Amino acid sequence: MPRRREPLLVLGILGQYPMAGVSWQAIHYLRGFDQLGWDVWYVEDSGAPPYDPRLGTTTEDCAHAVRYVADVMRRIGLADRWAYVDLMHGETHGLSRARLDALYGDAAAIVNLCGATAPRAEHRRGAKLLYIETDPVYEQLRIAAGEESSLAFLTSHDVLFTYGENLGAPDCPVPLERFAWRTTRPPVVLDCWAARTDPGAVFFTSIASWENKGKDITFRGETYQWSKHVNFLRFLDLPRHTPQRFCLAMDPADAAVEARVRGAGWELTDPRPISADVDAYRDFIYGSRGEFTVAKDIYVRPRSGWFSDRSVCYLAAGKPVVTQDTGFGKFVPTGQGLLAYSTMEEAVDALARVNRDYAAHGAAARRVAAEHFGAEPVLRRLLADAGLG
């Protein structure tokens, strides 16, 4: 284990969205920075009311959120290294307010994961403030359109990172104006995932929302939808073209959508128990043959180069991934363990290729995770690019 260095704080949304997919994203950063020797701390300080999955809505009571954060941090061996700030009621859970203030002053870096927090004065007391944009294209288009709120938010950071590895390339129409963006990709801590390639597993699966609303954006006459359902519909008939079976952990928008999806040959399972617990989420992936998924329209059509932090979990588990092409193949090798498609014919062919030599693709999936998404190389590069190497 490397020697501990200066404090590094990760601002996140574990409690605001107490769902396993969100949690695994944060876990890989926290464990990854910890393994690199940083004195790592998790802080939730956005002021947003948390979502309570038991109620199905947001709430002013943060008790469930606090318990959830405490449980996740305990499971990853960082039980005493977190703070949840309830701005609404003026309370701090986990660390004391005084200890948190001291950390804000002592930290070498504060990582604003997903833009979870709008930086305030206490976040600007000497630490280098890094924004990690996990959902590319939206903010870049808002900046190009002159949106002042996006300009103010991005200006408040010292270094900007994006999962959009193809932004700025000739084949990506997204303009990069006013800010310098550095590219990164979702890290995965291999120690968290056993290689569970299983030729006896039946279903290619994924864990997804049918539709997301509120962040569609129109630019130069093109509307880009921040939702997967557009592309799910394009490939809805896939089960009719392949003997491969599919099961989605997904809650359809309504009964009509559910009937349409099931009628096309997809099996559905309730995502709530899977998303309620990080171990249940991992077990669902372990029980899968591989992942088949689409990507959000806003990532695909502009060829953003985005890659999924959920898909890296499948890869780390030795599960082949067949996913919609966003341009990521320019940066990560495809064809073995990780296969990209753009058309129905390509999707059918990718699945057939995996199933013809399943064991080899499973082993390749784990290699892709280790060599191209491993937390150590990904986060070392990120820190070096931020001047913190």
C-alpha positions in Angstrom: 0.0 0.0 0.0 1.5 3.4 -1.0 2.2 6.0 1.7 -0.8 8.2 2.6 -0.7 11.6 1.1 -2.8 14.7 1.4 -6.5 14.5 1.9 -8.6 14.0 -1.2 -12.4 14.6 -1.0 -15.0 13.0 -3.3 -18.3 14.9 -3.5 -21.0 12.6 -4.6 -24.7 11.6 -4.5 -24.7 8.3 -2.6 -27.4 9.4 -0.3 -29.3 11.6 -2.7 -29.8 8.7 -5.0 -29.4 5.5 -2.9 -29.2 3.1 -5.7 -26.6 0.5 -6.4 -25.5 1.7 -9.8 -24.8 5.2 -8.5 -23.0 3.6 -5.5 -20.7 1.4 -7.5 -19.6 4.5 -9.5 -18.6 6.3 -6.3 -17.1 3.1 -4.8 -14.6 2.7 -7.7 -13.4 6.3 -7.2 -13.2 6.0 -3.5 -11.4 2.7 -3.4 -9.3 3.6 -6.4 -8.0 6.8 -4.8 -7.5 4.9 -1.5 -5.4 2.3 -3.2 -3.3 5.0 -4.8 -2.4 6.1 -1.3 -4.5 9.2 -0.9 -6.2 10.1 2.4 -9.6 9.8 0.8 -13.0 11.0 2.2 -16.5 11.0 0.9 -18.7 14.1 1.3 -22.3 14.7 0.4 -22.8 18.4 0.5 -25.2 19.4 -2.3 -28.2 20.5 -0.3 -30.6 18.6 -2.6 -33.4 16.6 -0.9 -32.6 12.9 -1.1 -34.7 10.3 -2.9 -36.2 7.7 -0.6 -36.9 4.5 -2.7 -39.2 3.2 0.0 -41.5 6.3 -0.6 -40.8 6.6 -4.3 -40.1 10.3 -4.0 -37.8 12.9 -2.5 -38.1 13.8 1.1 -36.8 16.4 3.6 -36.0 13.6 6.0 -32.4 12.4 5.3 -32.4 9.5 7.8 -32.5 6.8 5.1 -29.9 8.6 3.0 -27.5 8.8 6.0 -28.0 5.1 6.9 -27.3 4.2 3.3 -24.1 6.3 3.0 -22.9 4.8 6.3 -23.6 1.3 5.2 -21.8 1.7 1.8 -18.8 3.3 3.4 -18.6 0.5 6.0 -18.7 -2.1 3.3 -15.7 -0.6 1.5 -13.6 -0.2 4.6 -14.0 3.6 4.9 -16.5 3.5 7.8 -15.1 6.7 9.5 -14.4 8.7 6.4 -17.6 10.3 5.3 -19.8 13.3 6.0 -23.4 14.0 4.9 -24.4 17.6 5.2 -28.1 18.3 5.7 -28.2 21.9 4.7 -31.9 22.1 5.1 -31.7 21.4 8.8 -28.2 22.7 9.5 -26.9 19.3 10.6 -23.8 17.3 9.6 -23.7 13.5 9.9 -20.7 11.2 10.1 -17.8 13.7 10.6 -18.4 16.7 12.8 -18.8 20.0 11.0 -15.5 21.2 12.5 -13.7 18.2 11.1 -15.3 18.6 7.7 -14.3 22.3 7.6 -10.7 21.4 8.5 -10.7 18.9 5.6 -11.9 21.5 3.2 -8.9 23.6 4.2 -6.4 20.8 4.2 -7.4 18.9 1.1 -5.1 18.8 -1.9 -8.0 18.0 -4.2 -11.8 17.9 -4.2 -13.4 15.7 -6.9 -16.8 16.8 -7.8 -18.2 13.5 -9.2 -21.1 14.0 -11.7 -21.2 17.7 -10.7 -23.0 16.6 -7.6 -22.3 19.9 -5.8 -22.4 23.5 -6.9 -19.1 24.7 -5.4 -19.4 27.2 -2.6 -16.8 29.3 -0.7 -15.9 26.4 1.7 -15.0 24.3 -1.3 -12.6 26.9 -2.6 -10.1 27.2 0.3 -7.0 26.0 -1.5 -7.9 22.5 -2.8 -7.8 22.0 -6.5 -11.4 21.4 -7.6 -11.9 18.8 -10.3 -15.2 18.3 -12.1 -15.8 14.8 -13.5 -18.6 14.9 -16.1 -20.0 11.4 -16.5 -22.8 12.5 -18.9 -21.1 14.4 -21.8 -22.6 16.6 -24.6 -25.3 18.3 -22.5 -23.0 20.9 -20.8 -20.9 21.5 -24.0 -24.1 22.3 -25.9 -25.3 24.6 -23.2 -22.0 26.5 -23.2 -22.2 26.9 -27.0 -25.7 28.3 -26.6 -24.5 30.8 -24.0 -26.3 29.4 -21.0 -25.0 31.5 -18.0 -25.8 28.8 -15.3 -23.5 26.3 -17.1 -20.8 28.9 -17.6 -20.9 29.8 -13.9 -20.8 26.2 -12.8 -17.9 25.2 -15.0 -15.9 28.3 -14.2 -16.1 27.4 -10.5 -13.8 24.4 -11.1 -10.1 24.3 -11.8 -9.9 21.2 -14.1 -12.7 19.7 -16.2 -12.9 16.0 -17.1 -15.4 14.3 -19.4 -16.3 10.7 -20.3 -16.8 12.0 -23.8 -13.5 10.8 -25.1 -14.3 11.7 -28.7 -15.4 15.3 -28.0 -13.4 17.7 -30.2 -12.7 15.1 -32.9 -13.7 15.8 -36.5 -16.4 13.1 -36.5 -18.0 14.6 -33.4 -20.1 17.7 -34.0 -20.2 18.9 -30.4 -18.4 22.3 -30.1 -15.9 22.8 -27.4 -16.0 26.4 -26.5 -14.5 28.5 -23.7 -13.2 25.6 -21.6 -10.4 23.0 -21.9 -11.8 19.6 -21.4 -9.6 16.6 -20.5 -10.8 13.1 -21.2 -11.2 10.3 -18.7 -13.2 7.1 -18.5 -15.1 5.1 -15.8 -12.6 3.3 -13.5 -13.3 -0.1 -12.0 -11.5 -1.6 -9.0 -10.8 -5.2 -10.0 -10.6 -6.3 -6.4 -14.3 -5.6 -6.0 -15.2 -8.1 -8.8 -14.4 -11.7 -9.2 -14.2 -13.1 -12.7 -17.4 -15.2 -13.1 -17.5 -16.1 -16.7 -20.3 -18.8 -16.8 -21.0 -20.7 -20.0 -24.2 -22.0 -18.3 -25.7 -18.6 -17.8 -28.7 -18.0 -20.0 -29.5 -14.3 -20.2 -27.7 -11.3 -21.6 -28.9 -8.6 -19.2 -28.7 -5.0 -18.4 -29.9 -2.7 -15.6 -31.6 0.4 -17.0 -34.3 3.0 -17.0 -36.7 3.0 -19.9 -36.9 6.7 -20.2 -35.2 9.8 -18.6 -36.7 13.2 -18.8 -35.7 16.8 -18.3 -32.3 17.1 -20.1 -33.2 16.9 -23.8 -31.4 19.7 -25.7 -31.8 21.2 -29.1 -28.7 22.6 -30.9 -28.5 23.8 -34.5 -31.9 22.3 -35.3 -31.0 18.9 -33.8 -32.7 17.6 -30.7 -30.6 15.2 -28.6 -32.6 13.1 -26.2 -31.1 12.3 -22.8 -32.8 8.9 -22.7 -32.3 5.3 -23.8 -35.8 4.6 -24.9 -35.2 6.0 -28.3 -32.6 3.4 -29.0 -34.4 0.6 -27.2 -37.2 1.1 -29.7 -34.8 0.9 -32.6 -33.6 -2.5 -31.4 -36.9 -3.7 -29.8 -37.2 -6.6 -32.3 -33.7 -8.0 -31.6 -35.0 -11.2 -29.8 -36.8 -12.1 -33.0 -33.5 -12.2 -34.9 -31.4 -14.3 -32.5 -31.8 -17.3 -30.4 -30.1 -15.5 -27.5 -32.4 -14.7 -24.6 -32.5 -11.3 -22.8 -33.6 -10.1 -19.4 -33.7 -6.4 -18.5 -33.8 -5.2 -14.9 -36.0 -2.3 -15.9 -39.2 -0.6 -14.8 -41.2 0.3 -17.9 -42.9 3.7 -18.0 -46.4 2.2 -18.0 -48.3 -1.0 -18.7 -48.4 -0.3 -22.5 -44.6 -0.1 -22.7 -44.3 -3.2 -20.6 -46.6 -5.1 -22.9 -44.7 -3.9 -25.9 -41.3 -4.9 -24.6 -42.4 -8.3 -23.3 -44.3 -8.9 -26.6 -41.1 -8.3 -28.5 -39.5 -11.2 -26.6 -37.6 -9.4 -23.8 -38.0 -10.7 -20.2 -38.2 -8.1 -17.5 -37.4 -8.3 -13.8 -38.1 -5.8 -11.1 -35.0 -3.5 -10.8 -35.8 -2.3 -7.3 -34.4 -5.1 -5.2 -31.4 -5.2 -7.5 -30.8 -1.5 -7.2 -31.4 -1.4 -3.5 -28.2 -3.1 -2.5 -24.7 -3.1 -3.9 -24.3 -6.8 -3.3 -27.6 -7.6 -5.0 -26.5 -5.5 -8.0 -23.2 -7.4 -8.2 -24.9 -10.8 -7.9 -27.3 -9.9 -10.7 -24.3 -9.2 -12.9 -22.6 -12.4 -11.8 -25.7 -14.4 -12.8 -25.7 -12.9 -16.3 -24.2 -14.4 -19.5 -23.2 -10.9 -20.5 -24.5 -7.5 -21.1 -26.6 -6.3 -24.0 -27.5 -2.6 -23.9 -28.2 0.5 -25.8 -27.0 4.0 -25.0 -28.7 7.3 -24.7 -29.4 9.2 -27.9 -27.3 12.2 -26.7 -24.2 9.9 -26.5 -24.8 8.0 -29.7 -25.6 10.4 -32.5 -22.8 12.9 -31.8 -20.3 10.0 -31.4 -19.3 11.3 -28.0 -17.0 8.4 -27.2 -18.8 7.8 -23.9 -18.7 4.5 -22.1 -20.8 3.2 -19.3 -19.7 2.8 -15.7 -22.2 -0.1 -15.4 -20.7 -1.9 -18.4 -17.2 -1.8 -16.8 -18.7 -3.8 -14.0 -19.8 -6.5 -16.4 -16.4 -6.5 -18.0 -14.6 -6.8 -14.6 -16.9 -9.8 -13.8 -15.7 -11.6 -17.0 -19.0 -10.9 -18.7 -18.8 -10.0 -22.4 -20.5 -6.7 -23.2 -22.3 -6.0 -26.5 -23.2 -2.3 -26.5 -24.2 0.4 -28.8 -21.4 2.3 -30.5 -20.8 5.8 -29.3 -17.3 6.1 -30.9 -15.5 4.5 -27.9 -13.9 2.0 -30.2 -11.3 4.7 -31.2 -10.0 4.5 -27.6 -10.7 1.0 -26.3 -10.2 -2.2 -28.3 -13.3 -4.0 -29.4 -14.0 -7.3 -30.9 -13.0 -9.6 -28.1 -15.0 -9.3 -24.8 -16.3 -5.9 -25.7 -18.2 -5.6 -29.0 -19.9 -2.5 -30.4 -22.8 -2.3 -32.9 -24.7 0.3 -34.8 -27.3 -1.8 -36.7 -29.5 -4.7 -36.0 -27.3 -6.9 -38.2 -24.2 -5.9 -36.2 -25.9 -6.6 -32.9 -27.0 -10.1 -34.0 -23.5 -10.8 -35.4 -21.9 -9.6 -32.1 -24.0 -11.9 -30.0 -23.3 -14.9 -32.3 -19.6 -14.2 -32.1 -19.6 -14.2 -28.4 -21.6 -17.4 -28.1 -19.4 -19.2 -30.6 -16.4 -18.8 -28.3 -17.9 -17.7 -25.0 -15.0 -18.6 -22.7 -12.5 -16.7 -24.8 -14.8 -13.6 -24.8 -15.3 -13.8 -21.1 -11.5 -13.9 -20.4 -11.1 -11.0 -22.9 -13.8 -9.0 -21.1 -11.8 -9.2 -17.8 -8.6 -8.2 -19.7 -10.3 -5.2 -21.2 -11.5 -4.1 -17.8 -8.0 -4.5 -16.3 -6.0 -2.9 -19.1 -8.3 -0.1 -20.1 -10.6 0.7 -17.2 -8.6 -0.4 -14.2 -8.8 2.2 -11.4 -5.1 2.5 -10.9 -4.1 3.5 -14.5 -7.3 5.5 -15.1 -7.0 7.5 -11.8 -3.2 8.0 -12.1 -3.7 9.6 -15.5 -6.6 11.7 -14.2 -4.5 13.0 -11.3 -1.5 13.6 -13.5 -3.7 15.6 -16.0 -4.9 17.7 -13.0 -1.4 18.4 -12.0 -1.6 16.1 -8.9 0.5 13.3 -10.1 
